[in-house]
Amino acid sequence: MSCSLPVIDCSVPILHFFEMSGSIHGSLRRSPPSAHAQVQEPMARVSPAITTKIRRHCLLLAVLSMFFVTGCSQQQGGDIINQMREGKPQEFLQTSVDRMATLTMRDNLDSLYLLMSKLYLRNPDELKKSGFLDARTAGKQVRMAIEMQEPLPTLGGKKDLAALRFAMSPEFLGDRVGAFIYAIGSMLVTAHGNRLEFYMTDTINPVFVSNAARNIEIATWILSQRQNKEGQPLLFSNEISEEGSNLSFAVEFGKIVARLDLLTQMLDERYRRIGLNYAQSLLFLNFLPVQ
C-alpha cells in the first residue's frame, strides 16, 4: 500500500497574520484615536484567539500525519515479515532469475496438466486406452512420470522430442493424450537442464529454452492439423464451427510459449551483464571476487 499525505505549511498563514496584526498595532500606536481606529481595535483584540485556533489545527494535522506515517511503516514492515515467513528456506539460495525460472517451470507444467484434463474431456476414447477409470488418475500417472523424470510405459522409454514424434504418429495405438502431454513436459524439463527448481549454482541455456518454445508452437500446429487414415484429427482440441468456437487450447499453449520467451530474454540479459561486469573489472582494474 502506498502511503502519502500532502504537506501543509501552516507557518505561512500564521506569519502573514502576525505581520498584519503587527502593522495594525503599530498604526494604532502612531496615529491618534479616530473613528477608524475604534472600528479596527476590536479586530486586533480578536486576533490572538484566531491565531490560537490556527495553531491548534496545525498541531492536530501534524499529530495525525505522524500516526498515519507510523501506521504505514508498521504495515509495510509487517507485509515484508509475512512474505519472509511464507517463503521457503531454499529461496535464499536463488537469485531473482533463478526464482523466475522456477516459477515459470511450475506455471508451464500446471498449464500442461490443465490441457491434459481438457484433452481427456474432448477425447474420451483416449482415456479408455489409458486403462484408468477417470481422467484424474490417468493424469496423476503422467504428472508423476514428468516430475520424477521417469519413462512412460506406452512410449517404450522414449522422452522429449522422440516421444513427441511417436505420440503424434498414426502408428501409436496407446493413450495419445497422456503420451502427448508427457512428451511436451519431458521436453521442457530437458530444455531446462533436467531440473524443476533452480539455484545460484545452476545454469540454464537460453538457446534451449527458446528452442523449447518453438517446439511447442510446432506441436500446437500438429495437434490441430494431423489426421488419421479416416481423415479425423488424431486428437480433438480447438473447434471452430457454426455452434461456437473453442480456442482455449491455443490460448493455453500461447501462455506457455510467452513464459518461455520471457525467460529467454531474462537469461540473455543475465549472462550479458555477467560479461559486461567482467569487462568493466578489466577496464577499471578491479579485482574479481574469489568467494
C-alpha positions as protocol buffer text, in pm:
chain_id: "A"
residue {
  index: 1
  type: MET
  ca { x: 0 y: 0 z: 0 }
}
residue {
  index: 2
  type: SER
  ca { x: 134 y: 338 z: -95 }
}
residue {
  index: 3
  type: CYS
  ca { x: 106 y: 594 z: 185 }
}
residue {
  index: 4
  type: SER
  ca { x: 124 y: 962 z: 104 }
}
residue {
  index: 5
  type: LEU
  ca { x: -4 y: 1272 z: 275 }
}
residue {
  index: 6
  type: PRO
  ca { x: 8 y: 1625 z: 132 }
}
residue {
  index: 7
  type: VAL
  ca { x: 236 y: 1856 z: 325 }
}
residue {
  index: 8
  type: ILE
  ca { x: 54 y: 2158 z: 467 }
}
residue {
  index: 9
  type: ASP
  ca { x: 272 y: 2455 z: 550 }
}
residue {
  index: 10
  type: CYS
  ca { x: 90 y: 2617 z: 841 }
}
residue {
  index: 11
  type: SER
  ca { x: 366 y: 2867 z: 908 }
}
residue {
  index: 12
  type: VAL
  ca { x: 285 y: 3082 z: 605 }
}
residue {
  index: 13
  type: PRO
  ca { x: -66 y: 3191 z: 706 }
}
residue {
  index: 14
  type: ILE
  ca { x: 42 y: 3239 z: 1070 }
}
residue {
  index: 15
  type: LEU
  ca { x: 340 y: 3458 z: 981 }
}
residue {
  index: 16
  type: HIS
  ca { x: 128 y: 3651 z: 737 }
}
residue {
  index: 17
  type: PHE
  ca { x: -131 y: 3701 z: 1008 }
}
residue {
  index: 18
  type: PHE
  ca { x: 135 y: 3814 z: 1258 }
}
residue {
  index: 19
  type: GLU
  ca { x: 265 y: 4070 z: 1008 }
}
residue {
  index: 20
  type: MET
  ca { x: -85 y: 4203 z: 953 }
}
residue {
  index: 21
  type: SER
  ca { x: -164 y: 4220 z: 1324 }
}
residue {
  index: 22
  type: GLY
  ca { x: 175 y: 4383 z: 1395 }
}
residue {
  index: 23
  type: SER
  ca { x: 113 y: 4651 z: 1136 }
}
residue {
  index: 24
  type: ILE
  ca { x: -229 y: 4713 z: 1284 }
}
residue {
  index: 25
  type: HIS
  ca { x: -85 y: 4752 z: 1635 }
}
residue {
  index: 26
  type: GLY
  ca { x: 187 y: 4985 z: 1506 }
}
residue {
  index: 27
  type: SER
  ca { x: -62 y: 5204 z: 1327 }
}
residue {
  index: 28
  type: LEU
  ca { x: -275 y: 5219 z: 1637 }
}
residue {
  index: 29
  type: ARG
  ca { x: 21 y: 5338 z: 1847 }
}
residue {
  index: 30
  type: ARG
  ca { x: 136 y: 5602 z: 1600 }
}
residue {
  index: 31
  type: SER
  ca { x: -197 y: 5750 z: 1495 }
}
residue {
  index: 32
  type: PRO
  ca { x: -429 y: 5940 z: 1725 }
}
residue {
  index: 33
  type: PRO
  ca { x: -758 y: 5787 z: 1818 }
}
residue {
  index: 34
  type: SER
  ca { x: -1018 y: 5817 z: 1550 }
}
residue {
  index: 35
  type: ALA
  ca { x: -1339 y: 5658 z: 1442 }
}
residue {
  index: 36
  type: HIS
  ca { x: -1147 y: 5433 z: 1203 }
}
residue {
  index: 37
  type: ALA
  ca { x: -913 y: 5316 z: 1480 }
}
residue {
  index: 38
  type: GLN
  ca { x: -1206 y: 5249 z: 1709 }
}
residue {
  index: 39
  type: VAL
  ca { x: -1357 y: 5026 z: 1441 }
}
residue {
  index: 40
  type: GLN
  ca { x: -1033 y: 4825 z: 1388 }
}
residue {
  index: 41
  type: GLU
  ca { x: -939 y: 4781 z: 1756 }
}
residue {
  index: 42
  type: PRO
  ca { x: -1190 y: 4503 z: 1819 }
}
residue {
  index: 43
  type: MET
  ca { x: -1030 y: 4311 z: 1527 }
}
residue {
  index: 44
  type: ALA
  ca { x: -690 y: 4343 z: 1694 }
}
residue {
  index: 45
  type: ARG
  ca { x: -832 y: 4207 z: 2015 }
}
residue {
  index: 46
  type: VAL
  ca { x: -980 y: 3903 z: 1834 }
}
residue {
  index: 47
  type: SER
  ca { x: -656 y: 3815 z: 1652 }
}
residue {
  index: 48
  type: PRO
  ca { x: -492 y: 3613 z: 1937 }
}
residue {
  index: 49
  type: ALA
  ca { x: -795 y: 3383 z: 1951 }
}
residue {
  index: 50
  type: ILE
  ca { x: -780 y: 3324 z: 1575 }
}
residue {
  index: 51
  type: THR
  ca { x: -407 y: 3257 z: 1594 }
}
residue {
  index: 52
  type: THR
  ca { x: -463 y: 3003 z: 1872 }
}
residue {
  index: 53
  type: LYS
  ca { x: -722 y: 2820 z: 1661 }
}
residue {
  index: 54
  type: ILE
  ca { x: -487 y: 2806 z: 1363 }
}
residue {
  index: 55
  type: ARG
  ca { x: -209 y: 2670 z: 1582 }
}
residue {
  index: 56
  type: ARG
  ca { x: -439 y: 2403 z: 1722 }
}
residue {
  index: 57
  type: HIS
  ca { x: -547 y: 2293 z: 1374 }
}
residue {
  index: 58
  type: CYS
  ca { x: -185 y: 2275 z: 1256 }
}
residue {
  index: 59
  type: LEU
  ca { x: -86 y: 2075 z: 1565 }
}
residue {
  index: 60
  type: LEU
  ca { x: -374 y: 1835 z: 1506 }
}
residue {
  index: 61
  type: LEU
  ca { x: -271 y: 1786 z: 1142 }
}
residue {
  index: 62
  type: ALA
  ca { x: 89 y: 1722 z: 1245 }
}
residue {
  index: 63
  type: VAL
  ca { x: -14 y: 1460 z: 1503 }
}
residue {
  index: 64
  type: LEU
  ca { x: -244 y: 1287 z: 1254 }
}
residue {
  index: 65
  type: SER
  ca { x: 36 y: 1285 z: 994 }
}
residue {
  index: 66
  type: MET
  ca { x: 274 y: 1120 z: 1243 }
}
residue {
  index: 67
  type: PHE
  ca { x: 21 y: 847 z: 1326 }
}
residue {
  index: 68
  type: PHE
  ca { x: -56 y: 795 z: 957 }
}
residue {
  index: 69
  type: VAL
  ca { x: 309 y: 758 z: 855 }
}
residue {
  index: 70
  type: THR
  ca { x: 385 y: 535 z: 1154 }
}
residue {
  index: 71
  type: GLY
  ca { x: 92 y: 311 z: 1071 }
}
residue {
  index: 72
  type: CYS
  ca { x: 203 y: 280 z: 708 }
}
residue {
  index: 73
  type: SER
  ca { x: 560 y: 196 z: 812 }
}
residue {
  index: 74
  type: GLN
  ca { x: 438 y: -71 z: 1052 }
}
residue {
  index: 75
  type: GLN
  ca { x: 208 y: -222 z: 789 }
}
residue {
  index: 76
  type: GLN
  ca { x: 483 y: -229 z: 525 }
}
residue {
  index: 77
  type: GLY
  ca { x: 719 y: -388 z: 774 }
}
residue {
  index: 78
  type: GLY
  ca { x: 452 y: -643 z: 864 }
}
residue {
  index: 79
  type: ASP
  ca { x: 399 y: -728 z: 496 }
}
residue {
  index: 80
  type: ILE
  ca { x: 771 y: -791 z: 449 }
}
residue {
  index: 81
  type: ILE
  ca { x: 781 y: -1014 z: 758 }
}
residue {
  index: 82
  type: ASN
  ca { x: 480 y: -1213 z: 636 }
}
residue {
  index: 83
  type: GLN
  ca { x: 642 y: -1263 z: 295 }
}
residue {
  index: 84
  type: MET
  ca { x: 959 y: -1385 z: 464 }
}
residue {
  index: 85
  type: ARG
  ca { x: 759 y: -1634 z: 672 }
}
residue {
  index: 86
  type: GLU
  ca { x: 569 y: -1766 z: 371 }
}
residue {
  index: 87
  type: GLY
  ca { x: 891 y: -1818 z: 172 }
}
residue {
  index: 88
  type: LYS
  ca { x: 1085 y: -2142 z: 173 }
}
residue {
  index: 89
  type: PRO
  ca { x: 1438 y: -2161 z: 320 }
}
residue {
  index: 90
  type: GLN
  ca { x: 1584 y: -2269 z: -16 }
}
residue {
  index: 91
  type: GLU
  ca { x: 1470 y: -1941 z: -172 }
}
residue {
  index: 92
  type: PHE
  ca { x: 1767 y: -1772 z: -5 }
}
residue {
  index: 93
  type: LEU
  ca { x: 1985 y: -1973 z: -246 }
}
residue {
  index: 94
  type: GLN
  ca { x: 1806 y: -1832 z: -552 }
}
residue {
  index: 95
  type: THR
  ca { x: 1870 y: -1517 z: -748 }
}
residue {
  index: 96
  type: SER
  ca { x: 1577 y: -1329 z: -896 }
}
residue {
  index: 97
  type: VAL
  ca { x: 1631 y: -1504 z: -1232 }
}
residue {
  index: 98
  type: ASP
  ca { x: 1652 y: -1844 z: -1060 }
}
residue {
  index: 99
  type: ARG
  ca { x: 1325 y: -1777 z: -883 }
}
residue {
  index: 100
  type: MET
  ca { x: 1163 y: -1663 z: -1207 }
}
residue {
  index: 101
  type: ALA
  ca { x: 1281 y: -1980 z: -1385 }
}
residue {
  index: 102
  type: THR
  ca { x: 1140 y: -2195 z: -1105 }
}
residue {
  index: 103
  type: LEU
  ca { x: 802 y: -2021 z: -1119 }
}
residue {
  index: 104
  type: THR
  ca { x: 800 y: -2041 z: -1500 }
}
residue {
  index: 105
  type: MET
  ca { x: 855 y: -2415 z: -1488 }
}
residue {
  index: 106
  type: ARG
  ca { x: 581 y: -2457 z: -1226 }
}
residue {
  index: 107
  type: ASP
  ca { x: 328 y: -2249 z: -1422 }
}
residue {
  index: 108
  type: ASN
  ca { x: 409 y: -2419 z: -1752 }
}
residue {
  index: 109
  type: LEU
  ca { x: 362 y: -2765 z: -1605 }
}
residue {
  index: 110
  type: ASP
  ca { x: 34 y: -2654 z: -1448 }
}
residue {
  index: 111
  type: SER
  ca { x: -78 y: -2533 z: -1791 }
}
residue {
  index: 112
  type: LEU
  ca { x: 12 y: -2873 z: -1938 }
}
residue {
  index: 113
  type: TYR
  ca { x: -189 y: -3055 z: -1672 }
}
residue {
  index: 114
  type: LEU
  ca { x: -486 y: -2829 z: -1742 }
}
residue {
  index: 115
  type: LEU
  ca { x: -456 y: -2904 z: -2114 }
}
residue {
  index: 116
  type: MET
  ca { x: -439 y: -3276 z: -2037 }
}
residue {
  index: 117
  type: SER
  ca { x: -769 y: -3260 z: -1846 }
}
residue {
  index: 118
  type: LYS
  ca { x: -934 y: -3069 z: -2131 }
}
residue {
  index: 119
  type: LEU
  ca { x: -799 y: -3314 z: -2390 }
}
residue {
  index: 120
  type: TYR
  ca { x: -936 y: -3611 z: -2197 }
}
residue {
  index: 121
  type: LEU
  ca { x: -1278 y: -3443 z: -2197 }
}
residue {
  index: 122
  type: ARG
  ca { x: -1260 y: -3388 z: -2572 }
}
residue {
  index: 123
  type: ASN
  ca { x: -1120 y: -3736 z: -2641 }
}
residue {
  index: 124
  type: PRO
  ca { x: -1287 y: -3990 z: -2409 }
}
residue {
  index: 125
  type: ASP
  ca { x: -1165 y: -4283 z: -2619 }
}
residue {
  index: 126
  type: GLU
  ca { x: -805 y: -4198 z: -2526 }
}
residue {
  index: 127
  type: LEU
  ca { x: -895 y: -4222 z: -2157 }
}
residue {
  index: 128
  type: LYS
  ca { x: -1022 y: -4576 z: -2214 }
}
residue {
  index: 129
  type: LYS
  ca { x: -687 y: -4666 z: -2373 }
}
residue {
  index: 130
  type: SER
  ca { x: -504 y: -4547 z: -2060 }
}
residue {
  index: 131
  type: GLY
  ca { x: -654 y: -4829 z: -1854 }
}
residue {
  index: 132
  type: PHE
  ca { x: -771 y: -4592 z: -1577 }
}
residue {
  index: 133
  type: LEU
  ca { x: -1129 y: -4527 z: -1474 }
}
residue {
  index: 134
  type: ASP
  ca { x: -1109 y: -4148 z: -1459 }
}
residue {
  index: 135
  type: ALA
  ca { x: -903 y: -3866 z: -1606 }
}
residue {
  index: 136
  type: ARG
  ca { x: -771 y: -3759 z: -1266 }
}
residue {
  index: 137
  type: THR
  ca { x: -599 y: -4093 z: -1202 }
}
residue {
  index: 138
  type: ALA
  ca { x: -464 y: -4110 z: -1556 }
}
residue {
  index: 139
  type: GLY
  ca { x: -333 y: -3754 z: -1530 }
}
residue {
  index: 140
  type: LYS
  ca { x: -166 y: -3828 z: -1197 }
}
residue {
  index: 141
  type: GLN
  ca { x: 41 y: -4106 z: -1354 }
}
residue {
  index: 142
  type: VAL
  ca { x: 155 y: -3876 z: -1635 }
}
residue {
  index: 143
  type: ARG
  ca { x: 236 y: -3598 z: -1389 }
}
residue {
  index: 144
  type: MET
  ca { x: 448 y: -3828 z: -1172 }
}
residue {
  index: 145
  type: ALA
  ca { x: 636 y: -3953 z: -1477 }
}
residue {
  index: 146
  type: ILE
  ca { x: 718 y: -3596 z: -1585 }
}
residue {
  index: 147
  type: GLU
  ca { x: 824 y: -3464 z: -1245 }
}
residue {
  index: 148
  type: MET
  ca { x: 1014 y: -3778 z: -1143 }
}
residue {
  index: 149
  type: GLN
  ca { x: 1171 y: -3787 z: -1493 }
}
residue {
  index: 150
  type: GLU
  ca { x: 1068 y: -4147 z: -1547 }
}
residue {
  index: 151
  type: PRO
  ca { x: 966 y: -4302 z: -1881 }
}
residue {
  index: 152
  type: LEU
  ca { x: 603 y: -4357 z: -1972 }
}
residue {
  index: 153
  type: PRO
  ca { x: 543 y: -4728 z: -2039 }
}
residue {
  index: 154
  type: THR
  ca { x: 329 y: -4671 z: -2351 }
}
residue {
  index: 155
  type: LEU
  ca { x: 613 y: -4477 z: -2518 }
}
residue {
  index: 156
  type: GLY
  ca { x: 869 y: -4754 z: -2490 }
}
residue {
  index: 157
  type: GLY
  ca { x: 1123 y: -4546 z: -2298 }
}
residue {
  index: 158
  type: LYS
  ca { x: 1114 y: -4250 z: -2537 }
}
residue {
  index: 159
  type: LYS
  ca { x: 1133 y: -3896 z: -2397 }
}
residue {
  index: 160
  type: ASP
  ca { x: 1103 y: -3532 z: -2511 }
}
residue {
  index: 161
  type: LEU
  ca { x: 1129 y: -3492 z: -2890 }
}
residue {
  index: 162
  type: ALA
  ca { x: 1144 y: -3863 z: -2971 }
}
residue {
  index: 163
  type: ALA
  ca { x: 835 y: -3919 z: -2757 }
}
residue {
  index: 164
  type: LEU
  ca { x: 658 y: -3625 z: -2923 }
}
residue {
  index: 165
  type: ARG
  ca { x: 717 y: -3761 z: -3273 }
}
residue {
  index: 166
  type: PHE
  ca { x: 598 y: -4107 z: -3172 }
}
residue {
  index: 167
  type: ALA
  ca { x: 292 y: -3985 z: -2979 }
}
residue {
  index: 168
  type: MET
  ca { x: 163 y: -3785 z: -3277 }
}
residue {
  index: 169
  type: SER
  ca { x: 225 y: -4054 z: -3538 }
}
residue {
  index: 170
  type: PRO
  ca { x: -59 y: -4270 z: -3676 }
}
residue {
  index: 171
  type: GLU
  ca { x: 133 y: -4580 z: -3567 }
}
residue {
  index: 172
  type: PHE
  ca { x: 89 y: -4500 z: -3197 }
}
residue {
  index: 173
  type: LEU
  ca { x: -203 y: -4700 z: -3056 }
}
residue {
  index: 174
  type: GLY
  ca { x: -190 y: -4612 z: -2687 }
}
residue {
  index: 175
  type: ASP
  ca { x: -329 y: -4323 z: -2484 }
}
residue {
  index: 176
  type: ARG
  ca { x: -237 y: -4036 z: -2713 }
}
residue {
  index: 177
  type: VAL
  ca { x: -341 y: -3763 z: -2468 }
}
residue {
  index: 178
  type: GLY
  ca { x: -113 y: -3885 z: -2190 }
}
residue {
  index: 179
  type: ALA
  ca { x: 171 y: -3950 z: -2434 }
}
residue {
  index: 180
  type: PHE
  ca { x: 139 y: -3606 z: -2595 }
}
residue {
  index: 181
  type: ILE
  ca { x: 142 y: -3419 z: -2263 }
}
residue {
  index: 182
  type: TYR
  ca { x: 424 y: -3634 z: -2126 }
}
residue {
  index: 183
  type: ALA
  ca { x: 634 y: -3568 z: -2437 }
}
residue {
  index: 184
  type: ILE
  ca { x: 598 y: -3190 z: -2406 }
}
residue {
  index: 185
  type: GLY
  ca { x: 657 y: -3197 z: -2030 }
}
residue {
  index: 186
  type: SER
  ca { x: 972 y: -3406 z: -2058 }
}
residue {
  index: 187
  type: MET
  ca { x: 1095 y: -3176 z: -2338 }
}
residue {
  index: 188
  type: LEU
  ca { x: 1053 y: -2873 z: -2109 }
}
residue {
  index: 189
  type: VAL
  ca { x: 1245 y: -3043 z: -1829 }
}
residue {
  index: 190
  type: THR
  ca { x: 1523 y: -3143 z: -2069 }
}
residue {
  index: 191
  type: ALA
  ca { x: 1549 y: -2788 z: -2207 }
}
residue {
  index: 192
  type: HIS
  ca { x: 1596 y: -2655 z: -1852 }
}
residue {
  index: 193
  type: GLY
  ca { x: 1886 y: -2887 z: -1774 }
}
residue {
  index: 194
  type: ASN
  ca { x: 1672 y: -3171 z: -1630 }
}
residue {
  index: 195
  type: ARG
  ca { x: 1569 y: -2962 z: -1329 }
}
residue {
  index: 196
  type: LEU
  ca { x: 1241 y: -2829 z: -1194 }
}
residue {
  index: 197
  type: GLU
  ca { x: 1392 y: -2582 z: -946 }
}
residue {
  index: 198
  type: PHE
  ca { x: 1692 y: -2359 z: -997 }
}
residue {
  index: 199
  type: TYR
  ca { x: 1958 y: -2213 z: -768 }
}
residue {
  index: 200
  type: MET
  ca { x: 2270 y: -1998 z: -785 }
}
residue {
  index: 201
  type: THR
  ca { x: 2492 y: -2289 z: -889 }
}
residue {
  index: 202
  type: ASP
  ca { x: 2265 y: -2390 z: -1179 }
}
residue {
  index: 203
  type: THR
  ca { x: 2294 y: -2268 z: -1535 }
}
residue {
  index: 204
  type: ILE
  ca { x: 2018 y: -2259 z: -1795 }
}
residue {
  index: 205
  type: ASN
  ca { x: 2096 y: -2234 z: -2163 }
}
residue {
  index: 206
  type: PRO
  ca { x: 1867 y: -1965 z: -2311 }
}
residue {
  index: 207
  type: VAL
  ca { x: 1903 y: -2120 z: -2658 }
}
residue {
  index: 208
  type: PHE
  ca { x: 1748 y: -2446 z: -2538 }
}
residue {
  index: 209
  type: VAL
  ca { x: 1464 y: -2260 z: -2365 }
}
residue {
  index: 210
  type: SER
  ca { x: 1392 y: -2065 z: -2684 }
}
residue {
  index: 211
  type: ASN
  ca { x: 1403 y: -2387 z: -2887 }
}
residue {
  index: 212
  type: ALA
  ca { x: 1151 y: -2542 z: -2648 }
}
residue {
  index: 213
  type: ALA
  ca { x: 914 y: -2252 z: -2716 }
}
residue {
  index: 214
  type: ARG
  ca { x: 944 y: -2306 z: -3090 }
}
residue {
  index: 215
  type: ASN
  ca { x: 887 y: -2681 z: -3049 }
}
residue {
  index: 216
  type: ILE
  ca { x: 565 y: -2613 z: -2861 }
}
residue {
  index: 217
  type: GLU
  ca { x: 446 y: -2391 z: -3145 }
}
residue {
  index: 218
  type: ILE
  ca { x: 512 y: -2680 z: -3385 }
}
residue {
  index: 219
  type: ALA
  ca { x: 338 y: -2926 z: -3153 }
}
residue {
  index: 220
  type: THR
  ca { x: 35 y: -2697 z: -3136 }
}
residue {
  index: 221
  type: TRP
  ca { x: 14 y: -2691 z: -3514 }
}
residue {
  index: 222
  type: ILE
  ca { x: 49 y: -3072 z: -3532 }
}
residue {
  index: 223
  type: LEU
  ca { x: -224 y: -3111 z: -3271 }
}
residue {
  index: 224
  type: SER
  ca { x: -469 y: -2910 z: -3480 }
}
residue {
  index: 225
  type: GLN
  ca { x: -373 y: -3045 z: -3825 }
}
residue {
  index: 226
  type: ARG
  ca { x: -258 y: -3408 z: -3811 }
}
residue {
  index: 227
  type: GLN
  ca { x: -522 y: -3666 z: -3904 }
}
residue {
  index: 228
  type: ASN
  ca { x: -562 y: -4043 z: -3910 }
}
residue {
  index: 229
  type: LYS
  ca { x: -642 y: -4263 z: -4209 }
}
residue {
  index: 230
  type: GLU
  ca { x: -1013 y: -4182 z: -4183 }
}
residue {
  index: 231
  type: GLY
  ca { x: -944 y: -3810 z: -4207 }
}
residue {
  index: 232
  type: GLN
  ca { x: -1025 y: -3745 z: -3842 }
}
residue {
  index: 233
  type: PRO
  ca { x: -791 y: -3546 z: -3614 }
}
residue {
  index: 234
  type: LEU
  ca { x: -560 y: -3760 z: -3407 }
}
residue {
  index: 235
  type: LEU
  ca { x: -676 y: -3553 z: -3110 }
}
residue {
  index: 236
  type: PHE
  ca { x: -972 y: -3317 z: -3091 }
}
residue {
  index: 237
  type: SER
  ca { x: -872 y: -2982 z: -2944 }
}
residue {
  index: 238
  type: ASN
  ca { x: -968 y: -2639 z: -3082 }
}
residue {
  index: 239
  type: GLU
  ca { x: -1300 y: -2613 z: -3256 }
}
residue {
  index: 240
  type: ILE
  ca { x: -1449 y: -2350 z: -3485 }
}
residue {
  index: 241
  type: SER
  ca { x: -1800 y: -2428 z: -3604 }
}
residue {
  index: 242
  type: GLU
  ca { x: -2142 y: -2273 z: -3651 }
}
residue {
  index: 243
  type: GLU
  ca { x: -2232 y: -2373 z: -3295 }
}
residue {
  index: 244
  type: GLY
  ca { x: -1940 y: -2178 z: -3147 }
}
residue {
  index: 245
  type: SER
  ca { x: -1565 y: -2159 z: -3108 }
}
residue {
  index: 246
  type: ASN
  ca { x: -1332 y: -2323 z: -2859 }
}
residue {
  index: 247
  type: LEU
  ca { x: -978 y: -2184 z: -2881 }
}
residue {
  index: 248
  type: SER
  ca { x: -882 y: -2249 z: -2520 }
}
residue {
  index: 249
  type: PHE
  ca { x: -612 y: -2497 z: -2621 }
}
residue {
  index: 250
  type: ALA
  ca { x: -436 y: -2245 z: -2843 }
}
residue {
  index: 251
  type: VAL
  ca { x: -464 y: -1981 z: -2570 }
}
residue {
  index: 252
  type: GLU
  ca { x: -309 y: -2206 z: -2303 }
}
residue {
  index: 253
  type: PHE
  ca { x: -27 y: -2315 z: -2533 }
}
residue {
  index: 254
  type: GLY
  ca { x: 30 y: -1947 z: -2613 }
}
residue {
  index: 255
  type: LYS
  ca { x: 77 y: -1876 z: -2242 }
}
residue {
  index: 256
  type: ILE
  ca { x: 347 y: -2142 z: -2220 }
}
residue {
  index: 257
  type: VAL
  ca { x: 529 y: -2000 z: -2522 }
}
residue {
  index: 258
  type: ALA
  ca { x: 509 y: -1645 z: -2382 }
}
residue {
  index: 259
  type: ARG
  ca { x: 657 y: -1753 z: -2047 }
}
residue {
  index: 260
  type: LEU
  ca { x: 942 y: -1933 z: -2219 }
}
residue {
  index: 261
  type: ASP
  ca { x: 1020 y: -1634 z: -2442 }
}
residue {
  index: 262
  type: LEU
  ca { x: 1024 y: -1400 z: -2141 }
}
residue {
  index: 263
  type: LEU
  ca { x: 1256 y: -1634 z: -1952 }
}
residue {
  index: 264
  type: THR
  ca { x: 1484 y: -1649 z: -2256 }
}
residue {
  index: 265
  type: GLN
  ca { x: 1516 y: -1269 z: -2257 }
}
residue {
  index: 266
  type: MET
  ca { x: 1589 y: -1264 z: -1884 }
}
residue {
  index: 267
  type: LEU
  ca { x: 1859 y: -1529 z: -1922 }
}
residue {
  index: 268
  type: ASP
  ca { x: 2017 y: -1345 z: -2214 }
}
residue {
  index: 269
  type: GLU
  ca { x: 2031 y: -1025 z: -2009 }
}
residue {
  index: 270
  type: ARG
  ca { x: 2170 y: -1211 z: -1708 }
}
residue {
  index: 271
  type: TYR
  ca { x: 2464 y: -1356 z: -1898 }
}
residue {
  index: 272
  type: ARG
  ca { x: 2517 y: -1033 z: -2090 }
}
residue {
  index: 273
  type: ARG
  ca { x: 2552 y: -847 z: -1758 }
}
residue {
  index: 274
  type: ILE
  ca { x: 2799 y: -1107 z: -1636 }
}
residue {
  index: 275
  type: GLY
  ca { x: 3014 y: -1041 z: -1943 }
}
residue {
  index: 276
  type: LEU
  ca { x: 2984 y: -663 z: -1904 }
}
residue {
  index: 277
  type: ASN
  ca { x: 3079 y: -681 z: -1537 }
}
residue {
  index: 278
  type: TYR
  ca { x: 3388 y: -881 z: -1627 }
}
residue {
  index: 279
  type: ALA
  ca { x: 3483 y: -630 z: -1899 }
}
residue {
  index: 280
  type: GLN
  ca { x: 3433 y: -341 z: -1657 }
}
residue {
  index: 281
  type: SER
  ca { x: 3654 y: -506 z: -1399 }
}
residue {
  index: 282
  type: LEU
  ca { x: 3935 y: -532 z: -1655 }
}
residue {
  index: 283
  type: LEU
  ca { x: 3883 y: -178 z: -1777 }
}
residue {
  index: 284
  type: PHE
  ca { x: 3893 y: -21 z: -1430 }
}
residue {
  index: 285
  type: LEU
  ca { x: 4147 y: -270 z: -1292 }
}
residue {
  index: 286
  type: ASN
  ca { x: 3906 y: -400 z: -1032 }
}
residue {
  index: 287
  type: PHE
  ca { x: 3989 y: -730 z: -867 }
}
residue {
  index: 288
  type: LEU
  ca { x: 3728 y: -1000 z: -915 }
}
residue {
  index: 289
  type: PRO
  ca { x: 3573 y: -1163 z: -606 }
}
residue {
  index: 290
  type: VAL
  ca { x: 3702 y: -1509 z: -519 }
}
residue {
  index: 291
  type: GLN
  ca { x: 3424 y: -1612 z: -279 }
}
